[in-house]
Amino acid sequence: DTCSRKMEGEACAVCGKPAKYTCPRCERRTCRMKCVKAHKVKFECDGKRDRTRFIPPSEFTDTTLASDFNFLEEVGKNVNRTKRDPRTKGITSRSRKRLSSQASKMGYKLQLMPSGMKRPKLNRSHLDGQTKGVRWTVDFRFPCAGVAILKHRVSDTHTWADVLRHVIDNLDYPRKTKIQPHTREIEKVALFMANEQSPANKKTYFSLPLTSTVCESLIGRRIIEYPTVYVAVTDSEQKQYPVEEEHTGESKDVKEGQGVGAAHHTDALQPSRPPETEQLVGRRSDYQQQPDVNSADPYAMFNLS
């Protein structure tokens, strides 16, 4: 009863009137169908329950377990169906395999998803024959304006400041009017990229300096198909992205050692074999050469006769 009274007292996220409904996706409260549709447009919400949302153990129930089990079964069925579908045989093309191989040699941690999923369909990242680098597809998110922009052919030799200016200048009029008031001073804008290796209940981000190139910012960081960049304008908005601490010192030396002197560095760290081990090996060989044990009889060593 207390919970129901509390929900009744909440206001509609669109018009402010007493709310009646709760969105399964974002859990925002609305009062009528018009506000339900308006909240989907305003907050870019599809209204479908997030089946991959983190649930603390204290709130885990049998219903949650059944939902997770059904979700994993659906994923497995879709993957198998995609593998058997002849129309998807050519989606994992040679260019994608070559992109993954060359990006790995450059230092990128690029992870390509199975064919048939949404991100591979949107991804147009490819190798640049002139610069010998990568031209990325980048997903720019502007939470301040509620706008998302998918930009293709972003060269990894350009700085983030140049890329961001080019994105804003080439927008269509409706989206430009939403974004420009918040990004008049590009130097005060902060860019963040999600750390894909952080846990779901403690999400962290990498800071992308505007003066650094795309290559310098992305190398060594895990990328699923293409990078997603969040554009934060105000100080309060920047605090919503906890930054992952950069590893320095010893880890940097180890990373540098993976180049020319990697083999020598590995040999130096390899511990020498103690003489006792050689003695044990010799004793084992002596034991194996005992004439009393018949190798043809597997039970001879137990002396069962």
C-alpha positions in Angstrom: 0.0 0.0 0.0 2.8 2.4 0.9 4.5 1.7 -2.5 1.3 2.2 -4.4 0.6 5.5 -2.6 4.1 6.7 -3.4 3.7 5.9 -7.1 0.3 7.7 -7.1 2.0 10.8 -5.7 4.6 11.0 -8.5 4.1 13.5 -11.3 4.1 12.9 -15.0 7.5 13.3 -16.6 6.0 15.2 -19.5 3.2 17.5 -18.3 3.6 17.4 -14.5 0.1 16.0 -13.7 -0.4 13.0 -11.4 1.0 10.0 -13.1 -0.7 6.6 -13.7 1.6 4.6 -15.9 5.3 3.5 -15.6 7.5 2.9 -18.6 9.0 -0.6 -18.5 12.2 0.7 -20.1 13.2 3.9 -18.4 10.7 3.7 -15.5 9.5 7.3 -16.1 6.0 8.0 -15.0 3.3 9.3 -17.3 -0.4 10.2 -17.1 -2.0 9.4 -20.5 -1.3 8.0 -23.9 -0.3 11.4 -25.4 2.4 11.8 -22.7 3.6 8.2 -23.2 4.3 8.9 -26.9 5.8 12.3 -26.0 8.2 10.7 -23.5 9.4 8.2 -26.1 10.4 11.1 -28.4 11.9 13.3 -25.7 14.0 10.7 -23.9 14.6 8.4 -27.0 12.9 5.5 -25.2 11.4 2.6 -27.1 9.1 1.6 -24.2 10.5 -2.0 -24.1 11.8 -3.5 -20.9 15.6 -3.7 -20.8 16.3 -7.4 -20.4 20.0 -6.8 -19.9 19.6 -4.3 -17.0 21.7 -5.0 -13.9 19.6 -6.3 -11.0 21.1 -6.5 -7.5 21.0 -9.9 -5.8 18.6 -8.6 -3.2 16.0 -8.0 -5.9 16.6 -11.2 -7.8 13.5 -13.5 -8.0 12.3 -16.6 -9.8 10.7 -14.4 -12.4 14.0 -12.7 -13.1 15.8 -16.0 -13.4 13.1 -17.3 -15.9 13.4 -14.1 -17.9 17.2 -14.3 -18.1 17.0 -18.0 -19.1 14.5 -17.2 -21.9 16.6 -14.3 -23.1 19.7 -16.5 -23.4 17.7 -19.1 -25.3 16.4 -16.5 -27.7 20.0 -15.2 -28.3 21.2 -18.8 -29.0 18.3 -19.4 -31.4 18.9 -16.2 -33.3 22.7 -16.9 -33.6 22.0 -20.4 -35.0 19.3 -19.1 -37.3 21.7 -16.5 -38.7 24.4 -19.0 -39.3 22.0 -21.3 -41.3 20.5 -18.4 -43.3 22.2 -18.3 -46.7 21.4 -14.6 -47.0 23.9 -13.8 -44.2 26.8 -15.9 -45.5 28.5 -13.0 -47.1 28.0 -10.4 -44.3 31.3 -11.3 -42.6 33.2 -10.2 -45.7 36.9 -10.2 -46.3 37.1 -6.4 -45.7 35.7 -6.9 -42.1 38.2 -9.7 -41.4 41.0 -7.6 -42.8 39.9 -4.6 -40.8 40.0 -6.7 -37.6 43.4 -8.1 -38.4 45.0 -4.8 -39.4 43.4 -2.9 -36.5 44.8 -5.4 -34.0 48.3 -4.9 -35.5 47.9 -1.1 -35.1 47.1 -1.5 -31.4 43.3 -1.2 -31.5 41.2 -3.7 -29.4 38.4 -4.0 -32.0 35.7 -6.6 -31.4 33.4 -7.4 -34.3 29.9 -8.7 -33.4 28.2 -11.6 -35.2 26.5 -10.8 -38.5 22.8 -10.0 -38.5 23.0 -7.8 -35.4 22.3 -4.0 -35.4 25.8 -2.6 -34.8 27.4 -4.6 -37.7 24.7 -3.3 -40.0 25.4 0.3 -39.1 29.2 0.0 -39.0 31.1 1.3 -42.1 34.5 1.5 -40.6 37.3 0.6 -43.1 41.0 0.8 -43.7 42.3 4.0 -45.3 44.8 3.3 -48.1 46.3 6.8 -48.1 47.0 7.3 -44.4 47.4 3.5 -43.6 45.0 4.0 -40.7 41.3 3.5 -40.1 38.3 5.6 -41.0 35.9 5.0 -38.2 32.1 5.1 -37.8 31.6 7.1 -34.6 28.3 7.4 -32.7 28.1 10.9 -31.2 25.6 11.3 -28.3 24.4 14.8 -27.2 22.4 14.2 -24.0 22.0 17.9 -23.5 19.9 18.1 -26.7 18.6 14.5 -26.9 20.3 14.0 -30.3 22.4 11.1 -31.6 24.5 11.3 -34.7 26.2 8.5 -36.6 29.2 9.9 -38.4 31.0 7.8 -41.0 34.5 8.1 -42.5 36.1 9.7 -39.4 39.9 9.6 -40.0 42.0 8.5 -37.0 44.6 11.2 -37.9 42.2 14.1 -37.1 41.8 15.6 -33.6 38.5 15.2 -31.8 38.0 19.0 -31.9 38.2 19.1 -35.7 35.9 16.1 -35.9 33.3 17.6 -33.6 33.3 20.9 -35.5 32.8 19.1 -38.8 29.9 17.0 -37.4 28.1 20.1 -36.0 28.7 22.2 -39.1 27.3 19.6 -41.5 24.1 18.8 -39.5 20.6 19.4 -40.9 18.8 22.5 -39.6 16.5 20.8 -37.0 19.3 19.0 -35.2 21.8 21.9 -35.6 19.4 24.3 -33.8 19.2 21.9 -30.9 23.0 21.3 -30.5 24.5 24.7 -31.4 23.3 26.6 -28.4 25.2 24.1 -26.1 28.4 23.8 -28.2 29.2 27.4 -29.1 32.5 27.1 -27.2 34.0 23.8 -28.4 37.0 24.1 -26.0 34.7 23.8 -23.0 33.1 20.6 -24.2 34.2 17.2 -22.7 34.1 13.9 -24.6 33.8 10.5 -23.0 33.8 6.9 -24.2 32.4 4.0 -22.2 34.8 1.5 -20.8 33.4 -1.7 -22.2 35.4 -3.8 -19.7 33.8 -2.2 -16.6 31.0 -4.0 -14.7 27.4 -3.1 -15.5 26.7 -1.9 -12.0 29.8 0.3 -11.9 30.1 1.8 -15.3 33.2 3.9 -16.0 34.3 6.0 -19.0 37.5 7.1 -20.8 38.1 10.8 -21.2 38.9 11.8 -24.8 41.0 15.1 -24.9 39.9 17.4 -27.7 43.5 18.1 -28.7 44.4 14.4 -29.1 43.9 12.5 -32.3 41.3 9.8 -32.7 44.1 7.2 -33.0 45.9 8.3 -29.8 42.6 8.1 -27.8 41.3 4.8 -29.1 44.5 2.6 -29.2 44.6 0.1 -26.4 40.9 0.5 -25.5 38.2 -2.0 -26.3 35.9 -1.0 -29.1 32.7 -3.0 -30.0 32.3 -2.5 -33.8 32.7 1.4 -33.5 33.2 3.9 -30.7 30.3 5.7 -29.0 31.3 9.2 -27.8 29.2 11.1 -25.2 29.4 14.9 -25.5 29.1 16.6 -22.1 28.7 20.4 -22.0 28.1 21.5 -18.4 30.2 20.6 -15.3 27.2 18.8 -13.7 26.8 16.7 -16.9 30.5 15.8 -16.9 30.2 14.5 -13.4 27.8 11.9 -14.6 30.7 10.1 -16.4 33.1 8.6 -13.8 36.5 8.5 -15.5 38.6 5.3 -15.5 42.1 6.0 -14.1 44.8 5.6 -16.6 47.5 3.0 -15.9 50.9 4.5 -15.9 54.4 3.5 -14.8 55.1 -0.2 -14.8 52.3 -1.1 -17.2 53.6 1.5 -19.7 57.0 0.0 -19.6 55.6 -3.5 -20.2 53.6 -2.1 -23.1 56.7 -0.6 -24.6 58.6 -3.8 -24.1 56.2 -5.6 -26.4 58.1 -4.0 -29.3 61.7 -4.7 -30.3 63.0 -5.9 -27.0 59.9 -8.0 -26.0 61.7 -11.3 -26.5 64.7 -10.2 -24.5 62.5 -8.8 -21.8 60.6 -12.1 -21.5 63.8 -14.1 -21.3 65.1 -11.9 -18.5 61.9 -12.5 -16.5 61.9 -16.3 -17.1 63.1 -18.0 -13.9 66.0 -20.4 -14.2 65.3 -24.1 -13.7 66.4 -25.4 -10.3 68.8 -28.3 -10.2 66.4 -30.3 -8.0 64.0 -30.5 -10.9 66.6 -32.1 -13.1 67.3 -34.7 -10.4 63.6 -35.5 -10.1 63.4 -35.9 -13.9 66.3 -38.3 -13.8 64.8 -40.4 -11.1 61.5 -40.5 -13.0 63.3 -41.8 -16.1 65.1 -44.4 -14.0 61.8 -45.5 -12.6 60.4 -45.8 -16.1 63.3 -48.0 -17.1 62.9 -50.6 -14.3 62.9 -54.1 -15.8 60.5 -55.5 -13.2 57.5 -53.6 -14.7 56.0 -55.1 -17.8 54.6 -52.3 -20.0 52.3 -54.8 -21.8 50.6 -55.7 -18.5 48.8 -52.6 -17.1 48.4 -54.3 -13.7 52.0 -55.5 -13.3 53.0 -52.4 -11.2 50.4 -53.3 -8.5 51.9 -56.8 -8.1 48.5 -58.5 -8.0 49.7 -62.0 -8.6 
